[in-house]
Amino acid sequence: MSDQLSGTIDRVTFHNPENGFVVLRVDVRGLRGSVTVIGQTPRAVAGEFVEATGTWADDPEFGKQFKADTLRVLPPSTVEGIEKYLGSGLIKGIGPQIARRIVEVFGVRTLAIIDESPAFLREVKGVGAKLINRIRESWQQQKAVRDIMVFLQSHGLGLGLAFRIYKTYGDSALEQVRSNPYRLADDVWGIGFQTADEIALKLGFARHALPRAQAAIRFVLQEAVRDGHCAMPEEAVWHQTAARTGISLELLQQATHALIDEKELVRETALTPTPWLYLRAMQRAEAGVAERFHELRDGQHPLPKIDVDAAIAWVEKIMNLALAASQREAIRQAATQKVLVITGGPGVGKTTLVRGILEIFLAKKLRVSLCAPTGRAAKRLAESTGRPASTIHRLLEFDRRGPARNADHPLELDLLIVDETSMVDITLMHQLLRAMPTSACVILVGDADQLPSVGPGCVLADIIASKAIPVVRLTEIFRQAQESSIVRAAYRIHAGEMPESNSADTLGDFYFIEADSPTIILDRVVALIRDRIPARFQLDSINDIQVLTPMNRSELGVKNLNVQLQAILNPPEAQEGPEVARFGWSFRLGDKVMQTANDYTKEVFNGDVGRVRNIDPEAQEITVSFDGRSVMYEFDELDELTLAYALTIHKSQGSEYPAVIVPLHTQHYLLLQRNLLYTAVTRGKKLVVLVGSRKALALAVERHQPSQRFSALRGRLAV
């Protein structure tokens, strides 16, 4: 037989927004003190009234608890409950002090006043028109989000995305979800086809209907894009879609033809061995990149005719150095070719060459711009050349509508140099080239042996392989670089040879520390970042040392490493301010965090790393500093952030760190690849430490199987 319990929520000890699981402290009528109640509810706030049905249980660790089978949360009805409810941080702008003043004026009518006549709040001392407007907006938002959460929970779905659904559709959110849930997969970041399909099927949408088949095909192609492909073979799309959904081949073929007729998909046959399917935007980007390269390549060079040999001698004189033969060849090509690729590994003088080319163009009063895919790479480019450099997104003046610089509003320049081009995906390259004036030159600089871009395509590798654009490979390693064990290790790895470690008793820059079990590897990593590297190399544990790992999951994956390192480098007991828990992470002041999606409104982009500088529970906002620029996040937007004490090697592309630690174990087997390890090692500037088993290191060095991506750019360029 079930027991019943009712009372006021004193504190929300834990709440998982994905499944609604809560641990509450509740002041129960007729009992002295508060009790622990465990159950599920979309949202719970201190001060609310709760009615629960369930059973009492004795937990060996936490003591007596009420385990609720049903949990009903109601608005507070007492003055004390309303004050606690409003002061909990639920509504932006209302903290404990303002809550007390409001309740003193309106008593038990407070919530009705906020809901129906918020203008009356100006009777409260310290509450003006601006704050009233914030309270009104926040109150309406909270009501709408709660309605969506209740709707999602009633269909057995996760609750954490309710805020994003509301932000996307506003007050019409529920109507939009009910009318066409498949739109969620296209419109709302963080929701894929599977979640949208669950909602649709529970709402009664037919399993074998054309809209479901179309949505499923789009999903399979979108997933392929996330895996780095620009397209997929048509037969593979149908096979994968049928396996995931049970939809017949006949209906999938019908859905494909309908999507092609509606211009959502493009079927390519001329440049591919079998018919390929593209999402229209991907085909447009791939074809657009090839077209723009052809147009740029064939135009007139903006540099006036010069004596190139004399220009090279002049550059060597003003820079006080002797250029290598391949560097001189690159300058000759830059003076005559409109489009040029410069590639090479570490220590071959790519930066020196860029400086030399800049000197020549600037001496002729030409307009030059420098850019790179990430903020860190742009900052490094600016420091090494002494010229301003920006991210590609900032160069193109991105906002939520897209790039302001485009074919109709091109960049004003004569030369554009793009560094770390291996990171640039097909979509971003298309946007960049569309904004290039046809009269300008573009020089792409990058290491073709690094990992391909996180986004779709393998642009740099395809350009080089097409032989349609001049390429200069820098091969001479300069003496200073030859003295670096990091550089020597990188080239040995690239050649398929085991790297040589400095001995433990010497002060070198590349070390391999052998450890066989994941637990021991983790202990070694912790000791290195907390104690050994700071003490021996005078480097800061958070600012200077970056842990890079091949995987997201496992004991040595990003998730667990971040939890472990946060607990050591920024523990809760060291906090002077508040912390906020959202979407599986706890964020504290000083935490190192990374942006996980492009946010054009905030002007922060996937892979940007910053530090938490402020947490405001009353305004429900976190402020993060990205290279000195402050960006504000609402608590419900924190699924855009993740801890960044550890990053995947893929996410580290384009960045350089004073010190890098790489854990390696055979549990990373699927991702132990030569180009992955090469990329990780070349991220370290002063120190690289590999920690792991010799077997895992040997596997990574030996395995040279670069993943093949479905891209027709090489063929389009060669036409």
C-alpha positions as CSV (number, residue, x, y, z in Angstrom):
1,M,0.0,0.0,0.0
2,S,1.3,3.4,-1.0
3,D,1.9,6.3,1.4
4,Q,1.2,9.9,0.7
5,L,3.2,13.0,1.5
6,S,2.8,16.7,0.9
7,G,4.8,19.8,1.7
8,T,6.9,22.7,0.5
9,I,10.2,22.1,-1.3
10,D,13.0,23.5,0.9
11,R,15.8,22.7,-1.5
12,V,16.4,20.9,-4.8
13,T,19.4,18.8,-4.0
14,F,19.7,17.2,-7.5
15,H,17.9,17.5,-10.8
16,N,18.7,15.7,-14.0
17,P,17.0,17.7,-16.8
18,E,17.3,14.8,-19.3
19,N,15.0,12.4,-17.4
20,G,13.5,14.6,-14.7
21,F,15.0,12.6,-11.8
22,V,15.0,14.8,-8.7
23,V,16.2,14.6,-5.1
24,L,14.3,17.1,-3.0
25,R,14.3,18.3,0.6
26,V,10.7,18.8,1.6
27,D,9.2,20.5,4.6
28,V,6.3,18.0,5.3
29,R,3.1,19.0,7.1
30,G,2.9,17.3,10.5
31,L,6.6,16.4,10.6
32,R,9.5,18.3,12.3
33,G,12.3,19.2,9.9
34,S,12.6,18.3,6.2
35,V,12.7,14.9,4.6
36,T,14.4,13.6,1.4
37,V,12.0,12.8,-1.5
38,I,13.2,11.0,-4.7
39,G,11.1,10.9,-7.8
40,Q,10.6,12.4,-11.3
41,T,9.2,15.7,-12.4
42,P,10.0,18.0,-15.3
43,R,11.1,20.9,-13.1
44,A,11.1,21.6,-9.4
45,V,11.9,24.9,-7.6
46,A,12.4,25.7,-4.0
47,G,9.2,27.1,-2.5
48,E,6.8,25.1,-4.7
49,F,4.2,22.8,-3.1
50,V,4.6,19.1,-3.8
51,E,2.2,16.1,-3.5
52,A,3.8,12.7,-3.7
53,T,2.6,9.0,-3.6
54,G,5.1,6.3,-2.9
55,T,6.9,4.4,-0.1
56,W,9.4,5.1,2.7
57,A,12.8,3.4,2.4
58,D,16.0,3.3,4.4
59,D,19.0,3.9,2.2
60,P,22.3,2.6,3.7
61,E,24.2,5.7,2.6
62,F,21.6,8.5,2.7
63,G,19.2,7.3,5.4
64,K,15.4,7.5,5.4
65,Q,13.9,8.6,2.1
66,F,10.5,8.8,0.5
67,K,10.6,7.2,-3.0
68,A,7.8,8.7,-5.0
69,D,6.0,6.8,-7.7
70,T,4.1,9.9,-8.6
71,L,5.2,13.5,-7.9
72,R,2.9,16.5,-8.5
73,V,4.4,19.9,-8.2
74,L,2.1,22.9,-7.7
75,P,2.7,26.7,-7.4
76,P,3.4,27.8,-3.8
77,S,0.4,29.2,-1.9
78,T,1.9,30.5,1.3
79,V,3.8,33.7,1.8
80,E,6.9,31.8,2.9
81,G,6.8,29.4,-0.1
82,I,6.2,32.3,-2.6
83,E,9.2,34.2,-1.2
84,K,11.5,31.1,-1.4
85,Y,10.1,30.3,-4.9
86,L,10.8,33.8,-6.3
87,G,14.2,34.1,-4.5
88,S,15.5,30.7,-5.9
89,G,16.8,32.3,-9.1
90,L,13.9,31.0,-11.2
91,I,13.0,34.4,-12.6
92,K,15.8,36.6,-14.0
93,G,16.2,39.8,-12.0
94,I,14.6,38.5,-8.8
95,G,16.9,37.5,-6.1
96,P,16.2,36.9,-2.3
97,Q,16.1,40.6,-1.5
98,I,13.8,41.7,-4.3
99,A,11.6,38.6,-3.7
100,R,11.2,39.6,0.0
101,R,10.1,43.2,-1.0
102,I,7.6,41.9,-3.6
103,V,6.0,39.5,-1.2
104,E,5.9,42.1,1.5
105,V,3.8,44.3,-0.8
106,F,1.5,41.7,-2.5
107,G,1.5,38.7,-0.1
108,V,-0.3,35.6,-1.4
109,R,-1.4,37.5,-4.5
110,T,2.2,37.9,-5.7
111,L,2.2,35.2,-8.4
112,A,-1.1,36.3,-9.8
113,I,0.3,39.9,-10.0
114,I,3.4,38.7,-11.9
115,D,1.3,36.6,-14.2
116,E,-1.6,39.0,-14.9
117,S,-0.6,42.5,-14.0
118,P,3.2,42.8,-13.7
119,A,3.0,46.6,-14.2
120,F,1.9,46.8,-10.5
121,L,5.4,45.6,-9.5
122,R,6.6,49.2,-9.8
123,E,5.0,49.8,-6.4
124,V,7.9,47.8,-5.0
125,K,11.0,49.7,-4.0
126,G,13.9,49.1,-6.4
127,V,11.7,47.6,-9.2
128,G,11.7,49.8,-12.3
129,A,10.4,49.5,-15.8
130,K,13.5,47.6,-17.1
131,L,13.4,45.0,-14.3
132,I,9.6,44.6,-14.8
133,N,10.2,43.9,-18.5
134,R,12.8,41.2,-17.6
135,I,10.5,39.7,-15.0
136,R,7.6,39.5,-17.5
137,E,9.7,37.9,-20.2
138,S,11.3,35.4,-17.9
139,W,7.9,34.5,-16.3
140,Q,6.4,33.8,-19.7
141,Q,9.4,31.8,-20.8
142,Q,9.3,29.7,-17.6
143,K,5.6,28.9,-18.2
144,A,6.2,27.9,-21.8
145,V,9.3,25.8,-21.1
146,R,7.4,24.0,-18.3
147,D,4.5,23.2,-20.7
148,I,7.0,21.8,-23.2
149,M,8.7,19.7,-20.5
150,V,5.5,18.3,-19.3
151,F,4.6,17.4,-22.9
152,L,7.9,15.7,-23.5
153,Q,7.8,13.8,-20.2
154,S,4.2,12.7,-21.0
155,H,5.7,11.0,-24.1
156,G,8.6,9.5,-22.2
157,L,11.2,11.8,-23.7
158,G,14.2,13.7,-22.3
159,L,13.5,17.2,-20.8
160,G,16.8,18.9,-21.3
161,L,16.0,20.3,-24.8
162,A,12.8,22.1,-23.8
163,F,14.5,25.4,-23.5
164,R,16.0,25.1,-27.0
165,I,12.7,24.2,-28.5
166,Y,11.2,27.3,-26.9
167,K,14.0,29.5,-28.0
168,T,13.6,28.2,-31.6
169,Y,9.8,28.5,-31.9
170,G,8.8,30.9,-29.1
171,D,5.1,30.8,-28.0
172,S,4.1,28.5,-30.9
173,A,6.5,25.8,-29.7
174,L,3.9,23.2,-28.6
175,E,1.9,23.8,-31.8
176,Q,5.0,23.4,-34.0
177,V,6.0,20.2,-32.2
178,R,2.6,18.6,-32.5
179,S,2.0,19.6,-36.1
180,N,5.4,18.3,-37.5
181,P,7.8,16.9,-34.9
182,Y,10.3,16.0,-37.7
183,R,11.1,19.7,-38.1
184,L,12.8,19.5,-34.7
185,A,15.7,17.6,-36.3
186,D,16.4,20.4,-38.8
187,D,15.5,23.4,-36.7
188,V,16.7,22.7,-33.1
189,W,20.4,22.2,-32.3
190,G,20.9,19.1,-30.2
191,I,17.8,17.2,-31.5
192,G,18.3,14.5,-34.1
193,F,16.0,12.4,-36.2
194,Q,15.7,9.7,-33.5
195,T,14.3,12.0,-30.9
196,A,12.0,13.7,-33.4
197,D,10.9,10.2,-34.7
198,E,10.1,9.1,-31.1
199,I,7.9,12.1,-30.6
200,A,6.2,11.6,-34.0
201,L,5.4,8.0,-33.5
202,K,4.0,8.6,-30.0
203,L,1.8,11.3,-31.5
204,G,0.4,8.8,-34.0
205,F,2.4,9.6,-37.1
206,A,2.5,6.6,-39.5
207,R,5.7,4.4,-39.6
208,H,5.5,3.9,-43.4
209,A,4.6,7.4,-44.5
210,L,6.4,9.5,-47.0
211,P,7.3,12.4,-44.5
212,R,9.0,9.9,-42.2
213,A,11.0,8.4,-45.0
214,Q,12.1,11.8,-46.2
215,A,13.1,12.9,-42.7
216,A,15.0,9.6,-42.2
217,I,17.0,10.1,-45.5
218,R,17.8,13.6,-44.6
219,F,19.0,12.4,-41.2
220,V,21.3,9.7,-42.6
221,L,22.9,12.3,-44.9
222,Q,23.2,14.8,-42.1
223,E,24.9,12.2,-40.0
224,A,27.3,11.5,-42.8
225,V,28.1,15.2,-43.0
226,R,28.9,15.1,-39.2
227,D,31.2,12.2,-39.9
228,G,33.1,14.3,-42.5
229,H,31.5,13.3,-45.7
230,C,30.1,15.7,-48.3
231,A,27.8,13.0,-49.8
232,M,27.0,9.3,-49.7
233,P,26.4,6.6,-52.3
234,E,22.7,6.4,-53.0
235,E,22.6,2.7,-52.3
236,A,24.3,3.1,-48.9
237,V,21.9,5.8,-47.9
238,W,18.9,3.5,-48.6
239,H,20.6,0.6,-46.9
240,Q,21.4,2.6,-43.7
241,T,17.9,4.2,-43.6
242,A,16.1,0.9,-44.0
243,A,18.2,-0.7,-41.3
244,R,17.4,2.1,-38.8
245,T,13.7,2.6,-39.6
246,G,12.3,-0.6,-41.2
247,I,11.1,1.5,-44.2
248,S,10.8,-0.4,-47.5
249,L,13.3,0.2,-50.3
250,E,10.4,1.2,-52.6
251,L,9.2,4.0,-50.2
252,L,12.8,5.2,-49.7
253,Q,13.3,5.5,-53.5
254,Q,10.0,7.4,-53.7
255,A,11.1,9.7,-50.9
256,T,14.5,10.3,-52.6
257,H,12.8,11.3,-55.9
258,A,10.5,13.6,-54.0
259,L,13.4,15.3,-52.1
260,I,15.3,15.8,-55.4
261,D,12.1,17.3,-57.0
262,E,11.8,19.6,-54.0
263,K,15.5,20.6,-54.4
264,E,16.5,19.3,-51.0
265,L,18.8,16.7,-52.4
266,V,21.1,16.5,-55.5
267,R,22.0,13.3,-57.3
268,E,25.5,13.3,-58.7
269,T,26.5,10.8,-61.4
270,A,29.1,12.5,-63.6
271,L,32.0,12.7,-61.2
272,T,31.3,9.7,-59.0
273,P,31.8,5.9,-59.6
274,T,28.1,5.3,-58.5
275,P,25.2,7.7,-58.0
276,W,25.8,9.8,-54.9
277,L,23.3,11.8,-52.9
278,Y,24.1,15.3,-51.6
279,L,22.2,17.5,-49.3
280,R,21.7,20.5,-51.5
281,A,23.8,22.9,-49.4
282,M,26.7,20.4,-49.4
283,Q,26.6,20.0,-53.2
284,R,26.4,23.8,-53.6
285,A,29.4,24.3,-51.4
286,E,31.5,21.6,-53.1
287,A,30.7,22.8,-56.6
288,G,31.1,26.5,-55.5
289,V,34.6,25.9,-54.1
290,A,35.8,24.4,-57.4
291,E,34.1,27.1,-59.5
292,R,35.6,29.9,-57.4
293,F,39.1,28.4,-57.4
294,H,38.9,28.2,-61.2
295,E,37.8,31.9,-61.4
296,L,40.5,33.1,-59.0
297,R,43.3,31.0,-60.6
298,D,42.6,32.4,-64.1
299,G,42.5,36.1,-63.2
300,Q,45.2,38.8,-63.5
301,H,47.7,38.9,-60.7
302,P,47.5,42.1,-58.6
303,L,51.2,42.3,-58.0
304,P,53.0,44.4,-60.6
305,K,55.8,42.8,-62.6
306,I,58.9,42.6,-60.3
307,D,62.4,41.1,-60.4
308,V,61.6,38.1,-58.2
309,D,65.3,37.2,-57.6
310,A,65.9,40.8,-56.4
311,A,62.8,40.7,-54.3
312,I,64.0,37.5,-52.6
313,A,67.4,39.0,-51.9
314,W,65.7,42.1,-50.4
315,V,63.5,39.9,-48.2
316,E,66.6,38.0,-46.9
317,K,68.3,41.3,-46.2
318,I,65.5,43.0,-44.2
319,M,64.6,39.8,-42.4
320,N,68.3,39.0,-41.7
321,L,68.2,35.3,-42.8
322,A,68.9,33.0,-45.7
323,L,65.8,31.3,-47.2
324,A,65.8,27.7,-48.1
325,A,65.4,26.7,-51.8
326,S,61.8,25.6,-51.4
327,Q,61.0,28.9,-49.6
328,R,62.5,30.8,-52.5
329,E,60.4,28.8,-54.9
330,A,57.3,29.6,-52.9
331,I,58.0,33.3,-53.2
332,R,58.4,32.9,-57.0
333,Q,55.1,31.1,-57.2
334,A,53.3,33.7,-54.9
335,A,54.5,36.5,-57.2
336,T,53.0,34.9,-60.3
337,Q,50.2,32.5,-59.3
338,K,46.8,33.8,-58.1
339,V,46.1,30.7,-56.0
340,L,48.9,28.8,-54.2
341,V,49.2,26.0,-51.6
342,I,52.2,26.0,-49.2
343,T,52.4,22.8,-47.2
344,G,55.0,21.2,-44.9
345,G,55.5,19.7,-41.5
346,P,56.8,21.4,-38.3
347,G,60.1,23.3,-38.4
348,V,60.2,24.0,-42.2
349,G,59.7,27.7,-42.0
350,K,56.1,28.2,-43.1
351,T,55.7,31.3,-40.8
352,T,59.0,32.8,-42.0
353,L,57.9,32.3,-45.6
354,V,54.5,34.0,-44.9
355,R,56.4,37.0,-43.5
356,G,58.6,37.2,-46.6
357,I,55.6,37.1,-49.0
358,L,53.8,39.8,-46.9
359,E,56.9,42.1,-47.1
360,I,56.8,42.0,-50.9
361,F,53.1,42.7,-51.2
362,L,53.1,45.4,-48.6
363,A,56.1,47.1,-50.3
364,K,53.9,47.5,-53.4
365,K,51.1,49.0,-51.2
366,L,48.8,46.1,-51.7
367,R,46.0,45.2,-49.2
368,V,46.7,42.0,-47.3
369,S,44.6,40.0,-44.7
370,L,45.6,37.1,-42.6
371,C,43.1,34.6,-41.2
372,A,42.9,31.1,-39.6
373,P,40.0,28.8,-38.6
374,T,40.3,29.2,-34.8
375,G,41.0,32.1,-32.4
376,R,44.1,30.4,-31.0
377,A,45.5,29.9,-34.5
378,A,44.7,33.5,-35.6
379,K,46.4,34.8,-32.4
380,R,49.5,32.7,-33.1
381,L,49.6,33.9,-36.7
382,A,49.4,37.5,-35.6
383,E,52.2,37.1,-33.1
384,S,54.5,35.3,-35.5
385,T,54.0,37.8,-38.4
386,G,53.5,41.0,-36.5
387,R,50.4,41.7,-38.6
388,P,46.7,41.6,-37.5
389,A,45.0,38.3,-38.1
390,S,41.5,37.1,-37.4
391,T,39.4,34.0,-37.5
392,I,37.7,33.3,-40.8
393,H,34.3,33.8,-39.2
394,R,35.3,37.3,-38.0
395,L,36.9,38.2,-41.3
396,L,33.6,37.3,-43.0
397,E,31.6,39.3,-40.3
398,F,29.4,36.4,-39.4
399,D,26.1,37.0,-37.5
400,R,23.1,34.8,-36.9
401,R,22.0,35.4,-40.6
402,G,25.4,34.2,-41.9
403,P,28.4,35.9,-43.4
404,A,28.0,39.7,-44.1
405,R,30.9,39.4,-46.5
406,N,29.8,37.5,-49.6
407,A,29.7,37.8,-53.4
408,D,27.6,41.0,-53.1
409,H,29.7,42.5,-50.4
410,P,33.3,41.1,-51.0
411,L,36.4,41.5,-48.9
412,E,38.5,44.5,-49.8
413,L,41.9,43.0,-50.3
414,D,44.6,42.0,-52.8
415,L,46.1,39.0,-50.9
416,L,44.5,36.6,-48.4
417,I,46.7,34.2,-46.5
418,V,44.8,31.3,-44.8
419,D,46.8,29.5,-42.1
420,E,46.0,26.0,-40.7
421,T,44.0,25.2,-43.9
422,S,43.8,21.5,-43.1
423,M,41.1,22.5,-40.5
424,V,38.9,24.3,-43.0
425,D,35.9,22.3,-44.1
426,I,34.0,22.5,-47.4
427,T,31.3,24.8,-46.2
428,L,33.6,27.4,-44.6
429,M,35.9,27.3,-47.6
430,H,32.9,28.1,-49.9
431,Q,31.8,31.0,-47.7
432,L,35.4,32.3,-47.7
433,L,35.9,32.0,-51.5
434,R,32.5,33.6,-52.2
435,A,33.7,36.7,-50.4
436,M,37.0,36.9,-52.3
437,P,37.2,39.5,-55.1
438,T,38.3,37.8,-58.3
439,S,41.2,40.2,-58.6
440,A,42.8,39.0,-55.4
441,C,45.3,36.2,-54.6
442,V,44.8,33.5,-52.0
443,I,47.6,31.5,-50.4
444,L,46.6,28.4,-48.4
445,V,49.1,27.3,-45.8
446,G,48.8,24.1,-43.9
447,D,50.2,20.7,-43.0
448,A,48.5,18.1,-45.3
449,D,49.6,15.3,-43.0
450,Q,47.5,16.4,-40.1
451,L,44.0,15.2,-39.5
452,P,41.3,16.5,-41.9
453,S,38.8,19.1,-40.8
454,V,36.2,18.2,-38.1
455,G,33.6,19.4,-40.6
456,P,32.8,17.8,-44.0
457,G,35.3,17.3,-46.7
458,C,39.1,17.1,-46.9
459,V,39.7,20.3,-48.7
460,L,43.4,20.8,-48.4
461,A,44.2,17.2,-49.4
462,D,41.7,17.3,-52.3
463,I,43.2,20.6,-53.6
464,I,46.7,19.1,-53.5
465,A,45.7,15.8,-55.1
466,S,43.8,17.5,-57.9
467,K,47.0,19.0,-59.3
468,A,44.8,21.9,-60.5
469,I,46.5,24.4,-58.2
470,P,50.2,25.0,-57.7
471,V,51.6,23.4,-54.6
472,V,55.0,24.2,-52.9
473,R,56.2,21.6,-50.4
474,L,58.6,22.9,-47.8
475,T,61.0,20.1,-46.9
476,E,64.2,21.7,-45.3
477,I,64.0,21.5,-41.5
478,F,65.8,24.5,-40.0
479,R,68.6,23.9,-37.5
480,Q,66.7,25.3,-34.5
481,A,63.8,23.0,-35.2
482,Q,66.2,20.0,-35.7
483,E,67.3,20.5,-32.1
484,S,63.7,20.0,-30.9
485,S,62.9,16.4,-29.8
486,I,59.2,17.3,-30.5
487,V,60.0,18.0,-34.2
488,R,62.2,14.9,-34.5
489,A,59.4,12.8,-32.8
490,A,56.8,14.2,-35.2
491,Y,58.8,13.3,-38.3
492,R,59.6,9.8,-37.0
493,I,55.9,9.2,-36.3
494,H,55.1,10.5,-39.8
495,A,57.7,8.0,-41.3
496,G,56.1,5.1,-39.3
497,E,59.0,4.9,-36.8
498,M,58.8,4.9,-33.0
499,P,59.6,8.3,-31.5
500,E,62.7,8.6,-29.2
501,S,62.1,9.9,-25.7
502,N,64.3,12.2,-23.7
503,S,65.6,10.4,-20.6
504,A,63.9,11.2,-17.4
505,D,67.0,12.8,-15.9
506,T,67.5,15.4,-18.7
507,L,65.5,18.6,-19.3
508,G,64.1,17.8,-22.8
509,D,60.9,18.6,-24.6
510,F,59.6,15.1,-25.6
511,Y,59.0,12.2,-23.2
512,F,57.3,8.8,-23.3
513,I,56.2,7.5,-19.9
514,E,55.3,3.9,-20.0
515,A,52.2,2.7,-18.0
516,D,50.1,-0.2,-18.9
517,S,46.7,0.0,-17.1
518,P,44.2,2.9,-17.6
519,T,44.2,3.5,-13.8
520,I,48.0,4.0,-13.7
521,I,48.0,6.1,-16.8
522,L,45.3,8.3,-15.2
523,D,47.4,8.6,-12.0
524,R,50.5,9.6,-14.0
525,V,48.6,12.2,-16.0
526,V,47.2,13.7,-12.8
527,A,50.7,13.8,-11.2
528,L,52.2,15.4,-14.3
529,I,49.6,18.2,-14.6
530,R,49.3,18.9,-10.9
531,D,52.9,18.6,-9.7
532,R,55.7,17.5,-11.9
533,I,55.4,19.7,-15.0
534,P,54.7,23.0,-13.0
535,A,57.6,22.3,-10.7
536,R,60.1,21.3,-13.3
537,F,59.1,23.5,-16.3
538,Q,57.5,26.4,-14.4
539,L,54.2,26.0,-16.4
540,D,50.7,26.7,-15.1
541,S,48.5,23.6,-14.7
542,I,45.4,25.2,-16.3
543,N,46.7,27.9,-18.7
544,D,49.7,26.2,-20.1
545,I,49.1,22.4,-20.0
546,Q,46.5,20.7,-22.3
547,V,45.5,17.0,-22.1
548,L,44.7,15.6,-25.5
549,T,43.0,12.2,-25.8
550,P,41.9,10.1,-28.8
551,M,38.4,9.4,-27.5
552,N,35.4,10.9,-25.9
553,R,34.5,7.8,-23.8
554,S,36.3,5.3,-21.6
555,E,38.3,5.8,-18.4
556,L,40.9,7.8,-20.5
557,G,38.3,9.6,-22.6
558,V,37.4,13.3,-22.5
559,K,34.4,13.0,-20.2
560,N,36.1,11.2,-17.3
561,L,39.4,13.1,-17.7
562,N,37.6,16.4,-17.4
563,V,35.7,15.3,-14.3
564,Q,38.9,14.0,-12.7
565,L,41.0,17.1,-13.6
566,Q,38.4,19.6,-12.5
567,A,38.2,17.9,-9.1
568,I,42.0,18.3,-8.7
569,L,42.6,21.7,-10.5
570,N,39.4,23.5,-9.5
571,P,37.9,21.6,-6.6
572,P,34.6,22.7,-5.0
573,E,36.2,23.4,-1.6
574,A,38.4,26.0,-3.3
575,Q,35.4,28.0,-4.5
576,E,34.5,31.3,-3.1
577,G,31.5,31.7,-5.4
578,P,28.6,29.6,-6.6
579,E,28.6,26.8,-9.1
580,V,25.9,25.6,-11.5
581,A,25.1,22.1,-12.6
582,R,23.6,21.6,-16.1
583,F,23.6,18.9,-18.8
584,G,25.9,16.6,-17.0
585,W,28.6,19.1,-16.0
586,S,29.2,21.3,-12.9
587,F,30.6,24.7,-13.9
588,R,32.7,26.7,-11.3
589,L,34.5,30.0,-11.3
590,G,37.8,29.6,-13.1
591,D,36.9,26.5,-15.0
592,K,38.4,25.9,-18.4
593,V,35.6,25.4,-20.9
594,M,35.1,24.9,-24.6
595,Q,32.3,26.0,-27.0
596,T,30.8,23.0,-28.8
597,A,28.7,24.6,-31.5
598,N,28.9,27.7,-33.7
599,D,26.9,30.5,-32.1
600,Y,26.8,33.4,-34.5
601,T,24.8,35.6,-32.1
602,K,27.5,35.3,-29.4
603,E,30.3,35.2,-32.0
604,V,31.8,32.1,-30.5
605,F,32.6,29.0,-32.5
606,N,33.0,25.3,-32.1
607,G,36.3,24.6,-30.5
608,D,36.9,28.1,-28.9
609,V,38.3,27.7,-25.3
610,G,37.8,30.1,-22.5
611,R,37.6,30.5,-18.7
612,V,34.5,31.0,-16.5
613,R,34.8,34.4,-15.0
614,N,31.4,35.0,-13.3
615,I,28.3,33.0,-12.2
616,D,25.2,35.0,-11.4
617,P,22.5,32.7,-9.8
618,E,20.0,35.6,-9.6
619,A,20.3,36.5,-13.3
620,Q,20.9,32.8,-14.2
621,E,23.9,33.7,-16.3
622,I,27.5,32.6,-16.6
623,T,30.2,34.8,-18.1
624,V,33.0,33.2,-20.0
625,S,36.2,35.0,-21.2
626,F,37.4,34.0,-24.6
627,D,40.9,35.6,-25.2
628,G,39.7,38.6,-23.1
629,R,36.3,38.9,-24.7
630,S,33.4,38.3,-22.3
631,V,30.5,36.2,-23.5
632,M,27.3,35.6,-21.5
633,Y,25.3,32.3,-21.4
634,E,22.0,31.7,-19.8
635,F,22.0,28.6,-17.5
636,D,19.7,26.8,-20.0
637,E,22.2,27.4,-22.8
638,L,25.0,25.6,-21.0
639,D,24.7,22.6,-23.3
640,E,26.8,24.7,-25.7
641,L,29.8,24.4,-23.2
642,T,31.9,21.5,-22.0
643,L,34.8,21.4,-19.6
644,A,38.1,21.7,-21.5
645,Y,40.9,20.5,-19.1
646,A,41.0,17.6,-21.6
647,L,40.1,17.8,-25.3
648,T,39.9,15.2,-28.1
649,I,42.9,15.5,-30.5
650,H,40.4,16.4,-33.3
651,K,39.3,19.4,-31.3
652,S,42.9,20.6,-30.8
653,Q,43.5,21.2,-34.5
654,G,44.8,24.6,-35.2
655,S,45.8,25.2,-31.6
656,E,49.2,25.2,-30.0
657,Y,49.9,24.8,-26.3
658,P,53.1,25.3,-24.2
659,A,52.7,21.7,-23.0
660,V,50.7,18.7,-24.2
661,I,50.0,15.4,-22.4
662,V,48.6,12.5,-24.4
663,P,47.3,9.3,-22.7
664,L,47.5,6.3,-24.9
665,H,46.0,2.9,-24.3
666,T,44.7,0.0,-26.4
667,Q,41.1,0.9,-25.2
668,H,41.5,3.6,-27.8
669,Y,42.2,0.9,-30.5
670,L,39.8,2.2,-33.1
671,L,41.3,5.6,-33.1
672,L,45.0,4.8,-32.8
673,Q,46.2,6.1,-36.1
674,R,49.4,7.7,-37.3
675,N,47.9,11.0,-38.4
676,L,46.1,11.3,-35.1
677,L,49.3,10.9,-33.0
678,Y,51.2,13.2,-35.4
679,T,48.6,15.9,-35.0
680,A,48.7,15.6,-31.2
681,V,52.5,15.7,-31.0
682,T,52.7,18.8,-33.2
683,R,50.3,20.7,-30.9
684,G,53.0,21.0,-28.3
685,K,55.3,24.0,-28.3
686,K,57.7,23.5,-25.4
687,L,56.8,20.1,-24.0
688,V,55.0,16.9,-25.2
689,V,54.5,13.9,-22.9
690,L,53.0,10.6,-24.1
691,V,51.7,8.4,-21.2
692,G,50.7,4.9,-21.9
693,S,51.5,1.4,-23.1
694,R,54.2,0.8,-25.6
695,K,51.8,-1.5,-27.5
696,A,49.3,1.4,-27.9
697,L,52.1,3.7,-29.1
698,A,53.3,1.1,-31.6
699,L,49.8,0.6,-32.9
700,A,49.3,4.3,-33.5
701,V,52.7,4.7,-35.3
702,E,52.1,1.6,-37.5
703,R,48.5,2.2,-38.5
704,H,48.3,4.5,-41.5
705,Q,44.8,4.2,-42.7
706,P,43.4,7.7,-43.2
707,S,39.7,7.6,-43.3
708,Q,38.2,7.9,-46.8
709,R,35.6,10.7,-47.1
710,F,33.0,10.9,-49.8
711,S,34.0,14.1,-51.6
712,A,34.1,14.9,-55.3
713,L,36.1,18.2,-54.9
714,R,39.2,16.6,-56.4
715,G,37.4,15.7,-59.6
716,R,35.6,19.0,-59.8
717,L,38.9,20.9,-59.5
718,A,40.6,18.7,-62.2
719,V,37.8,19.3,-64.7
